[in-house]
Amino acid sequence: FNHALGLVSLRAMENGAAISLYLWQTLPGMVLLYGAFALHLGLAFVAVYRRRNLARIGRAELAQLLLGLSIPPLLILHVLGTRAAESLAGVDSSYTYVLLVYFLYDPLSGWQQVAAMLVAWSHACFGIYFWLRYRRWFARLRSPLLALATVFPVIALAGVLAGGREIQRLAADPAWLERARARIDFASGEELRLLIDLENGFLAAFFGILLAVLAARAIRRLLELRGGLVEVAYTDGKKVRVTPGTTILEASRAAGIPHASLCGGRGRCSTCRVEVSRGLDGLPAPSEEERKVLQRVSAGSRVRLACQTRPRHAVTVTPLLPPAATAREANLPGHLQGSEREVVILFADLRGFTALAEEKLPYDVVFLLNRYFRATGLAIENAGCHVD
């Protein structure tokens, strides 16, 4: 919204920034903003560690993960150039300062910030989509939300471009440019080197933690392989052997077996649920979150969420929803879903009924049928069966 004010004027951008910066520079605002950033970054590293097979996750989930990991390196230059420069060097980090840098002194960093904004926005849209797409009402709002998701960054970039052009026009006046530089008080050479050192230090720490997480994944796999592999079998005859601790959903993906998962394996939508026909006793008990989701769909005692179940022993499972399950199917109670089971079916008929019916009046045929239905129907129901 603040960027879009550039379509009005540079002054409108500055006035908008005064309000938004006031909110974020209070103590609660700073705790919320930087706390959210740190928590989000930590969750990204956790996601990298927990995923057993990064090459086999869905394309949208992989895109969201990669976009999330690319935000900190793209964003650090802007954070250091504004907030840190203001705190450490006394720079007035206004829109005038930022647009002067991006449109006059360092256009390359300006393009980097365009990329940062688009990456962060896309990452957020993926997250909201994964969060809401299995809700029943989401289908009605999908098109309007997509329109908003497209329009907002376009308007923001248009505002930045308009503000930049106004800056270029104003900067053509040497007197105005001199006054602007005096008011901004750009960082000195020594202060600039300090900011660059901070940027390099942050990037080194970020990539160091990422490499440590990847190394931890490799060590975990080696330790798990020492305990042997676990077989996950499917009732259609397919089998896959995975390391202990791999979820059933990840096992399906590793073997290229289509498996529904609207929420991306976060234990929210229930579309990945499976019926366990062998090895149920050896599975860890469902977590409180998994139990609530299973209760919501009235799942049976042998049903588990594939994305939350990590077998340590051989299991045989049957996915209960088709791979292309929709939000409507996700919210159907378990007893309305198809399941595979053994049944006995009795077909009963009246010998020579067609010839018999041709020789009798309709009233007599109905009387005979009612006696037949009463006799056979009661016998079937008394045996605990069902007349269809």
Secondary structure, 3 states (H helix, E strand, C coil): CCHHHHHCCHHHHHHHHHHHHHHHCCHHHHHHHHHHHHHHHHHHHHHHHHCCCHHHCCHHHHHHHHHHHHHHHHHHHHHHHHHHHHHHHCCCCCHHHHHHHHHHHCHHHHHHHHHHHHHHHHHHHHHHHHHHCCCCCHHHHHHHHHHHHHHHHHHHHHHHHHHHHHHHHHHCCHHHHHHHHHHHCCCCHHHHHHHHHHHHHHHHHHHHHHHHHHHHHHHHHHHHHCCCCEEEEECCCCEEEECCCCCHHHHHHHCCCCCCCCCCCCCCCCCCEEEEEECHHHCCCCCHHHHHHHHHCCCCCCEEECCCCCCCCCEEEEECCCCCCCHHHHCCCHHHCCCCCCCCCCCCCCCCHHHHHHHCCHHHHHHHHHHHHHHHHHHHHHCCCCCC
